[in-house]
């Protein structure tokens, strides 16, 4: 899976993108977030409040119950406002 991080999430994690092999225990976005939070303090800080995080799978908005598959592109970002 290709993971993309934007805005303050990228700053806290320290990278804008990474590749991660999907394991059997990662079936949904929520599972992926739990896995990432365990990777270290930067990840834990970035995902500490999932209520303020948006997610897209293969450039389509998704929610935390959405299934994920090997080869998916998963983007995490804070809510976006414009003006």
Phi and psi in degrees as GROMACS dihedral restraints (atoms count N, CA, C in turn):
[ dihedral_restraints ]
;  ai    aj    ak    al  type     phi  dphi    fc
    3     4     5     6     1  -102.5    20    10
    4     5     6     7     1   123.8    20    10
    6     7     8     9     1  -107.2    20    10
    7     8     9    10     1   133.3    20    10
    9    10    11    12     1  -120.5    20    10
   10    11    12    13     1   138.2    20    10
   12    13    14    15     1  -125.4    20    10
   13    14    15    16     1   137.2    20    10
   15    16    17    18     1  -124.7    20    10
   16    17    18    19     1   156.7    20    10
   18    19    20    21     1    56.2    20    10
   19    20    21    22     1  -134.5    20    10
   21    22    23    24     1   -65.6    20    10
   22    23    24    25     1   -20.8    20    10
   24    25    26    27     1   -65.5    20    10
   25    26    27    28     1   -43.6    20    10
   27    28    29    30     1   -60.8    20    10
   28    29    30    31     1   -41.3    20    10
   30    31    32    33     1   -63.9    20    10
   31    32    33    34     1   -43.8    20    10
   33    34    35    36     1   -69.6    20    10
   34    35    36    37     1   -38.0    20    10
   36    37    38    39     1   -78.8    20    10
   37    38    39    40     1   -34.3    20    10
   39    40    41    42     1    97.9    20    10
   40    41    42    43     1     6.4    20    10
   42    43    44    45     1  -154.1    20    10
   43    44    45    46     1   154.3    20    10
   45    46    47    48     1   -91.1    20    10
   46    47    48    49     1   -18.3    20    10
   48    49    50    51     1  -159.9    20    10
   49    50    51    52     1   156.3    20    10
   51    52    53    54     1  -159.3    20    10
   52    53    54    55     1   161.1    20    10
   54    55    56    57     1  -106.4    20    10
   55    56    57    58     1   140.9    20    10
   57    58    59    60     1  -138.8    20    10
   58    59    60    61     1   128.8    20    10
   60    61    62    63     1   -73.4    20    10
   61    62    63    64     1   133.6    20    10
   63    64    65    66     1   -77.0    20    10
   64    65    66    67     1   127.9    20    10
   66    67    68    69     1  -100.9    20    10
   67    68    69    70     1   166.4    20    10
   69    70    71    72     1   -63.1    20    10
   70    71    72    73     1   -24.6    20    10
   72    73    74    75     1   -85.1    20    10
   73    74    75    76     1     1.4    20    10
   75    76    77    78     1  -111.4    20    10
   76    77    78    79     1    98.3    20    10
   78    79    80    81     1  -109.6    20    10
   79    80    81    82     1   -27.1    20    10
   81    82    83    84     1  -129.6    20    10
   82    83    84    85     1   171.9    20    10
   84    85    86    87     1   -60.2    20    10
   85    86    87    88     1   -41.1    20    10
   87    88    89    90     1   -59.8    20    10
   88    89    90    91     1   -41.3    20    10
   90    91    92    93     1   -61.7    20    10
   91    92    93    94     1   -41.8    20    10
   93    94    95    96     1   -63.5    20    10
   94    95    96    97     1   -43.5    20    10
   96    97    98    99     1   -61.6    20    10
   97    98    99   100     1   -43.6    20    10
   99   100   101   102     1   -59.9    20    10
  100   101   102   103     1   -42.1    20    10
  102   103   104   105     1   -62.9    20    10
  103   104   105   106     1   -45.2    20    10
  105   106   107   108     1   -66.9    20    10
  106   107   108   109     1   -39.6    20    10
  108   109   110   111     1   -58.5    20    10
  109   110   111   112     1   -29.9    20    10
  111   112   113   114     1   -80.8    20    10
  112   113   114   115     1    -7.3    20    10
  114   115   116   117     1   -75.8    20    10
  115   116   117   118     1   -16.4    20    10
  117   118   119   120     1   155.5    20    10
  118   119   120   121     1   174.2    20    10
  120   121   122   123     1   -64.4    20    10
  121   122   123   124     1   -34.1    20    10
  123   124   125   126     1   -64.6    20    10
  124   125   126   127     1   -42.7    20    10
  126   127   128   129     1   -66.6    20    10
  127   128   129   130     1   -44.0    20    10
  129   130   131   132     1   -59.3    20    10
  130   131   132   133     1   -40.9    20    10
  132   133   134   135     1   -67.3    20    10
  133   134   135   136     1   -40.9    20    10
  135   136   137   138     1   -66.3    20    10
  136   137   138   139     1   -33.9    20    10
  138   139   140   141     1  -107.6    20    10
  139   140   141   142     1    16.6    20    10
  141   142   143   144     1   -64.1    20    10
  142   143   144   145     1   -28.0    20    10
  144   145   146   147     1  -129.6    20    10
  145   146   147   148     1    82.4    20    10
  147   148   149   150     1   -57.5    20    10
  148   149   150   151     1   -21.7    20    10
  150   151   152   153     1   -62.0    20    10
  151   152   153   154     1   -21.0    20    10
  153   154   155   156     1  -104.4    20    10
  154   155   156   157     1    14.9    20    10
  156   157   158   159     1  -112.7    20    10
  157   158   159   160     1   135.0    20    10
  159   160   161   162     1  -105.4    20    10
  160   161   162   163     1   156.3    20    10
  162   163   164   165     1  -138.9    20    10
  163   164   165   166     1   145.8    20    10
  165   166   167   168     1  -131.7    20    10
  166   167   168   169     1   139.3    20    10
  168   169   170   171     1  -114.5    20    10
  169   170   171   172     1   120.9    20    10
  171   172   173   174     1    51.3    20    10
  172   173   174   175     1    42.4    20    10
  174   175   176   177     1    69.7    20    10
  175   176   177   178     1    17.8    20    10
  177   178   179   180     1  -117.2    20    10
  178   179   180   181     1   132.9    20    10
  180   181   182   183     1   -55.4    20    10
  181   182   183   184     1   143.4    20    10
  183   184   185   186     1  -140.6    20    10
  184   185   186   187     1   174.6    20    10
  186   187   188   189     1  -122.4    20    10
  187   188   189   190     1   179.6    20    10
  189   190   191   192     1   -70.9    20    10
  190   191   192   193     1   -14.3    20    10
  192   193   194   195     1   -92.0    20    10
  193   194   195   196     1    -3.4    20    10
  195   196   197   198     1   -66.0    20    10
  196   197   198   199     1   137.0    20    10
  198   199   200   201     1   -73.4    20    10
  199   200   201   202     1   150.7    20    10
  201   202   203   204     1  -126.0    20    10
  202   203   204   205     1   155.5    20    10
  204   205   206   207     1  -135.2    20    10
  205   206   207   208     1   158.1    20    10
  207   208   209   210     1   -56.4    20    10
  208   209   210   211     1   135.8    20    10
  210   211   212   213     1    94.9    20    10
  211   212   213   214     1   -10.5    20    10
  213   214   215   216     1   -70.0    20    10
  214   215   216   217     1   151.2    20    10
  216   217   218   219     1  -103.6    20    10
  217   218   219   220     1   121.0    20    10
  219   220   221   222     1  -119.8    20    10
  220   221   222   223     1   121.1    20    10
  222   223   224   225     1  -111.5    20    10
  223   224   225   226     1   135.5    20    10
  225   226   227   228     1  -116.9    20    10
  226   227   228   229     1   135.2    20    10
  228   229   230   231     1  -158.2    20    10
  229   230   231   232     1   154.1    20    10
  231   232   233   234     1   -75.3    20    10
  232   233   234   235     1   163.6    20    10
  234   235   236   237     1   -55.5    20    10
  235   236   237   238     1   144.1    20    10
  237   238   239   240     1  -109.4    20    10
  238   239   240   241     1   134.1    20    10
  240   241   242   243     1  -121.8    20    10
  241   242   243   244     1   156.6    20    10
  243   244   245   246     1  -134.5    20    10
  244   245   246   247     1   172.7    20    10
